[in-house]
Amino acid sequence: MSENALALPGKPQRGPAKARLTAAGTNVAREQSVAAPVAAERDLRLDLFRGIALWLIFFDHIPSNIVNWFTIRNFGFSDATEIFIFISGYTAAFVYSKSMRERGPIIGGARILRRAWQIYVAHIFLFAIFMAQIAYFQSASNLENTIYAEEVNALDFMKHPDETIIQALLLKFKPNYMDVLPLYIVLLLLFPPILWLLQRSATIALALCVALYACAHQFNWNLQSYPSGEWFFNPLAWQLLFVFGAWCALGGAQRLSWVLRSRITLVVAAAYLLFAFAVAMTWYFPRFSVFIPRWLSDWMYPIDKTNLDVLRFTHFLALAAITVHFVPRDAGWLKSKYVRPAILCGQHSLEIFCLGVFLSFAAHFITVEYYRGWIMQIILSFAGVMIMVATAALISWYRSIERGSGPPKRTSDADLAGGQV
Amino acid sequence: MRTVIATALMILAAAGAARAEPSETCGAPSYLVLGDNLLQRVWAAVGKRNSLKIIVFGTTSSTLPGSDGAAEAYPAKLEAALRRNLPGVSVSVVSEARPRQTAEKMVKSFSKYLGEEKPDLAIWQTGTFDAMQGIDQREFLTSLTDGVEKLTAAGVDVILMNMQYNPRTEHIIGTEPYAENMRWVARERQVPLFDRFAIMRSWNEAGVIDLYAVTKDINIAKRLHDCIGRALSSLIIDAGRLKVIENKPQR
């Protein structure tokens, strides 16, 4: 929103050559030199697709939900997490590169760390809600059943809260479905030096991140979890997608524009998406898996989410290439009221993400304890989206009031946009 | 994610011919108790020696408490079901279930029991404790592969059995990636997977067993184990391509 306040709506970027590039359906073209202009209009596609990703993550986090049959994870290798992390990297670079350029690496870096702190606080808040829900479950649940004598041990952490809470504060103990924010926190903690390097030599920075990704795969580098094991989303692998997003925001997309414009890219991307779709169908209809040759399945499986499998990464790239081709930055419908709900959610992603985690707990709880059946699952899924949209609208409204009463100069502070990273 | 498969497949199952006797599996969908991966040693043992020796490696969910627990848990029920369906064959099922065992720990104990018992088939129930402990996926995958290799190398057929379904713990225990790895190893090593998760869910949805019930009533647990034993016997008979004696009463 602060960019919107800054930019003149509807005006293309300066520089005729660049304006033509973006109009040609390539990704956002933003100058990467240290003295880059700041008055670029916010790319609504980022907000739109991040908003949609938040909805999909919400659906996917309701176990046994009929609605999550239709989320993108069922139709290929990658899922909404990739979209969310890529766009987060993109917007983080967009917002913080400005403050790092104008105020130096120390202040720029400090702002990134402040954002990491906010997300940490949000995560701990969600953890408290999770614990409350578990405490309730323990008192009124079928876990006392003889059938579940083993599963009841999953609540062992309630028996020694001292250890549990400390491990949760250290981000080592992460309940199921609460892995994304810790990943995001670590990515932001690593981000100041990466962003600094990206601004100086984008290619070297990206090459280093690819090397780190390769090492994480080769040497099994990952962070430790509690009580055992490692992080479900390995930050040392997933950083690649985040940094790639940042790299695109800082001029990479522009450099790739010739690739994105080429028909060959489009054909290859479409073919790959079709291939992934066909493979995904064999998961649901195992009878068709005979059509996958042995050598292919040997090479392909398992498709590792923890370490951001190359197949997942490339699947996301193919999706992005197709999307960028068919949804140009200046598409008129991006401003229509029909896509406004998703854009609103995407603009307040931290708040809406946290709300989504809470709502998925709540929806699961209601479907288990009160109203079973798929009709209720559909109703709750859509009610959840409505609540997310209403909350996002409320936050926008509140911020616009705050901004109206505050000193106008504050709006030019890039960090305000931090609320939207 | 693969939990979706189960329901998606129900449609296929409805279209497919029901090879298994419904009453014998408590109404579990037939595609869940049919095996495309054959149990050749089971087939040979029954065909040549007229005997079948099975060992169950598992954790707490393969047992029931109480003095009659061993007789009521699914390994004993499996033995009873196989004897009913294969009269004249000497069937024995040994249960080696211990609490709090990761897949890795179980693999280490395999050789001891294989030497003692010389089974034809091992039913390996695992994954639950690994999921609760958050064991690294790669380690879990390695243990699964090692275990299946060890068993097949010892001349034993293998059936993998995954977790129980509990609607209430779906949000608490992240079983999905572990279940997926088990599916993958089963496919890769061409061993049957007894999809306990999907089967229990289908029973719950069909009202065969109420898994929501907040009760300490042991009879629900006994009924569940009886049904699991029957469904398992269907899988073994199908995957071992064994002939059921038709005119024998089913109950």
Boltz contact constraints between the chains, C-beta under 6 A:
constraints:
  - contact:
      token1: [A, 63]
      token2: [B, 170]
      max_distance: 6.0
  - contact:
      token1: [A, 69]
      token2: [B, 4]
      max_distance: 6.0
  - contact:
      token1: [A, 141]
      token2: [B, 168]
      max_distance: 6.0
  - contact:
      token1: [A, 142]
      token2: [B, 168]
      max_distance: 6.0
  - contact:
      token1: [A, 142]
      token2: [B, 214]
      max_distance: 6.0
  - contact:
      token1: [A, 144]
      token2: [B, 216]
      max_distance: 6.0
  - contact:
      token1: [A, 146]
      token2: [B, 218]
      max_distance: 6.0
  - contact:
      token1: [A, 146]
      token2: [B, 221]
      max_distance: 6.0
  - contact:
      token1: [A, 147]
      token2: [B, 221]
      max_distance: 6.0
  - contact:
      token1: [A, 147]
      token2: [B, 224]
      max_distance: 6.0
  - contact:
      token1: [A, 148]
      token2: [B, 166]
      max_distance: 6.0
  - contact:
      token1: [A, 149]
      token2: [B, 60]
      max_distance: 6.0
  - contact:
      token1: [A, 150]
      token2: [B, 59]
      max_distance: 6.0
  - contact:
      token1: [A, 150]
      token2: [B, 60]
      max_distance: 6.0
  - contact:
      token1: [A, 150]
      token2: [B, 61]
      max_distance: 6.0
  - contact:
      token1: [A, 150]
      token2: [B, 128]
      max_distance: 6.0
  - contact:
      token1: [A, 151]
      token2: [B, 166]
      max_distance: 6.0
  - contact:
      token1: [A, 151]
      token2: [B, 169]
      max_distance: 6.0
  - contact:
      token1: [A, 154]
      token2: [B, 132]
      max_distance: 6.0
  - contact:
      token1: [A, 154]
      token2: [B, 172]
      max_distance: 6.0
  - contact:
      token1: [A, 154]
      token2: [B, 173]
      max_distance: 6.0
  - contact:
      token1: [A, 176]
      token2: [B, 174]
      max_distance: 6.0
  - contact:
      token1: [A, 225]
      token2: [B, 134]
      max_distance: 6.0
  - contact:
      token1: [A, 227]
      token2: [B, 133]
      max_distance: 6.0
  - contact:
      token1: [A, 228]
      token2: [B, 133]
      max_distance: 6.0
  - contact:
      token1: [A, 228]
      token2: [B, 134]
      max_distance: 6.0
  - contact:
      token1: [A, 229]
      token2: [B, 134]
      max_distance: 6.0
  - contact:
      token1: [A, 229]
      token2: [B, 135]
      max_distance: 6.0
  - contact:
      token1: [A, 229]
      token2: [B, 136]
      max_distance: 6.0
  - contact:
      token1: [A, 230]
      token2: [B, 136]
      max_distance: 6.0
  - contact:
      token1: [A, 284]
      token2: [B, 5]
      max_distance: 6.0
  - contact:
      token1: [A, 284]
      token2: [B, 8]
      max_distance: 6.0
  - contact:
      token1: [A, 301]
      token2: [B, 184]
      max_distance: 6.0
  - contact:
      token1: [A, 302]
      token2: [B, 184]
      max_distance: 6.0
  - contact:
      token1: [A, 306]
      token2: [B, 137]
      max_distance: 6.0
  - contact:
      token1: [A, 364]
      token2: [B, 171]
      max_distance: 6.0
  - contact:
      token1: [A, 368]
      token2: [B, 167]
      max_distance: 6.0
  - contact:
      token1: [A, 368]
      token2: [B, 168]
      max_distance: 6.0
